[in-house]
Amino acid sequence: MRDVRMKGFAERADVEEVEAFLAEGAGPLPAESVALLDCVGRVLAQDVRSRFDVPGFARSAMDGYAVCGADTFGASDYDPIALELRGQALPGRSFEGRVERGQAVRIMTGAPLPDGADAVVMAEVCAEQGGSVSVREPVAPRQNVGAAGEDIRAGDAVLRAARRLRPQDAGLLASIGVASVQCVRRPRVRLVVTGDELLPAGREPEGPRIVDSNSVTLRGLVARDSGVCLPFEILPDDPGPIAEAMSDPEADVVLVSGGSSVGVEDHAPRLLSELGSLDFHGVSMRPSSPTGVGRIGERFVFLLPGNPVSCLCAYEFFAGPTLRARGGRSRRWPHRRRRLPLARKIASAVGRTDYVRVAVERGAAIPLATSGASILSSTVRAAGCVIVPRALEGMPEGTEVEVLLYDEEESE
């Protein structure tokens, strides 16, 4: 078989072509049952309907006295109406009995409205004396009463499929007695980190060997995109272990860091073409042009360049949207966006998509670098990035651009 590595990159695919290929093939994974306490951040696989009214009973909206509203008509400060006090109702403890005309029951906020009562008069306009309560202000029937089902009715679709659950959504599910929900399964991700020169994260650099940083970055990005990383270890530049890791049957997505280009130690492209399909190898973008995309069975495999910035860039364009789609989320980049003028021009080339790191200072975007794919610190100095579409030959100073911000909220 011809070695796909050594053909070089005579042709490179457009970014949009690769994105369209992934959008067509990467749909949501099957559903799984998720416990209520673990469901925040997960994506619903089906509508949730309530089997109950919420609240399930008429209840008091304030502290006061449950009465028949008609008994209070005409009450005033000058002519209070006295009612017989029959007892009290507390949250979770109903009044055992019935409120008849001319009677009242002391009631707390959230307590069930006693049978026979149809209104609650607030405590501030009442006064107890002995076995009675005097009312100085009239209330209409249903006043200060929360009706059964006023929040949720039995049969209502309270949450729709494809919704990413928020804390308040989980609270609503608890209120209708749900113990677990069907959610899209989170994609399982196999990291395949290769390189004889790499030391595990946490070690110190020594001699010609460098510390692996890509796996640390990728684990954080995978978690952001709701994926689950499977156990992994750094692999030598040996085709056997690399092929075994790429074929992991537990994985839904495989991320190969390093060995994606056309050098003699870049085994991943050849292995992917033999194990499945190497659908793209070489993309017209900067950085990350050696990126590869393919499949092994139902698994998507991304060949991410070893240079840290290229690895980050390729992930954001291709792997991140795929992971989010597999988990039922939007493919859209999950960054805050801000429109700012460029402090100086960005040079690019027609036919190539550029990922440009920018700082934000004094209300302007300052390009940090358009090259230097191994300079990871540039992504730390950057506030975000600007994407230059392939149709543009750069962007002049002063152009208003959309900055994709790395941080979830404004820094101090």
Secondary structure, 3 states (H helix, E strand, C coil): CCCHHHHCCCCCECHHHHHHHHHHHCCCCCEEEEEHHHCCCCEECCCEECCCCECCCCEECCCEEEECHHHHCCCCCCCCEEEEEEEEEECCECCCCECCCCEEEEECCCCECCECCCEEEEHHHEEEECCEEEECCCCCCCCCEECCCCCECCCCEEECCCCECCHHHHHHHHHCCCCEEEEECCCEEEEEEECCCEECCCCCCECCEEECCHHHHHHHHHHHCCCEECCCCCECCCHHHHHHHHCCCCCCEEEEECCCCCCCCCCHHHHHHHHCEEEEECECEECCCCCEEEEECCEEEEEECCCHHHHHHHHHHHHHHHHHHHCCCCCCCCCEEEEEEECCCECCCCCCEEEEEEEEECCEEEEEECCCCCCCHHHHHCCEEEEECCCCCCECCCCEEEEEECCCCCCC
